[in-house]
Amino acid sequence: MDADDRNVLAGARVATRLPAQDLDRARRFYSEKLGLEPVDERPGGLLYRCGGGEFALFRSTGASPGTFTQMALKVDDIDAVVAELKRRGVVFEEVDVPGLRTEGGIAEVEGHYPSKGARGERGGWFRDSEGNLLGIGQPLY
């Protein structure tokens, strides 16, 4: 197997899937709290696009445990985004564990992936109406 054979997914685009026990409730949350509208829908699913990526909410009887970040959004001004989302009623997680502490819903995370050229990141986390844990991050250069 040569390098081209091993990299069959290198050009693929990533698309996140998030479960929703109540798709109508989730649609309202994403519209009213995040200002996002689906660009397409089908029975049991809503498709959203942000920047160069996409994600779908799908009707599911299951739920994520919400113990890890399921989708992250990179923003240019995390302070402004968090302030606006809080104004809309989004509740940010407060974290205080060794090595990670939020203040006002935002933590400074040391280190970053070297290929991204940043020294760290400021980030925050919140749950959608279905319990999915979403993150917002701003790289620190």
N, C-alpha and C positions, 0 to 999 in steps of 0.2 A: 504494500500500500504506500503510494507516494504522498507527499505533502498535500497535493490538491485533493486527493481522496479523503484525507483526514479532516480537511477544512470544509466539508460539504455544507455546514451551517454558518460559516463565517460571514456570508452576505445576507443571512436571514434577518428580518426585522422582528423585534421582540414585541409581543402583545400579551398584556396581563389579563387574567381572568379572576374576577372577584365574586364569591357567592353572595346571593341575596335571598333571604327567606321571604321577604316581602318586596317584590320588585317595584311596586307603586310607591312604597315608603322610601325606598332607595332612590328612585327617580326624583322625588321631592327633595330629599337631602342634597343630592348632587346639584340640583337646580337652585334651590333656595340658599343653601349654605356655601356651596363652592362656585356657583355661577356657571355650571356646565350643563349643556343640553346634549342629548344623544344625537349623533349624526346619522344613525341608522338604528332600526330595531327589527326584531323578529319575535315570534311567539317565545316567550321565556328569556329574552335577552335584549340588552341595550348596549350599543357601541358608542364609545366616546373617543375623541381625538384631542390630544394636547401636544402642542409643539410637533415634534416629529414622531411621536409614539401614539399608541392607542391602547385602550383597555375596554373590557366588556364586563358588565354586570350580568350574571345569569341566575335565573330562578333555581334555587337549590333547597332541599330539605335539610342539608347539612350546613354547618357553619365553621368558620375558621376559629381556632382557639384565641386568636388575637394576641398571641404571645410573641409575635415577630412582625417586622415591617413587611407587609405584603406588596406595597407599591410605594415608590418614592417619587416625588416631584422636585426637580431642580429649579430654583427661582433665583432671580438677580438681587432681590431686596427682601430678605426674609422678615425683617422688622415690619415692613409695610404689609406684606402678605398676611403675617400672623395677626397684626392689628385688625386688618379688614375681616379676616375670617372670624376672629373673636367678636367683632361687632355684629356679625351675622349669626352668632350663637354657637360657633364651633368651640368645643372645650378641648384644650390641649392638655396632654398628659404631663404631670409633674413627676420627674424622675430624680431620685437621690440614692445612687448606689456608688460604690467605690469606682472612681474613674469617670463617672458620668452624672452630672447634676444640671437640671434645668433651672432657669430663672425666668419667670414670666412665660414659661412654655418653650424656651429656647435653650439649647445646650451648645457649648463649644466642644467639638470633638477634635482631639489632636490626631495628626497623621491623616493621610489621604492616599489614594492610589497614585503612585509616582507618574503614571502615564497621563494623569489629568493635570499635572503641573501645579496643584494646590498644596498648601502646607497643612490644611485641615478643613473643617467644615462646621458651619453653624446649622443646627437642625432642631426640628420639633416634630411631635407625633400627636395624632388625634385619631379617634375612631369614627367611622361612618355610622350610619343608622343601623347597619347590619353587624356591627362589631369588628369589621375589618380594620386593622391598624395601618394607617397611612402616614407617610413621612414627608416632610418638606425640608429641603436642604439648600444651603448656599455655600459654595466652595469659598475658602479663604485663600487669597493669593498673596 
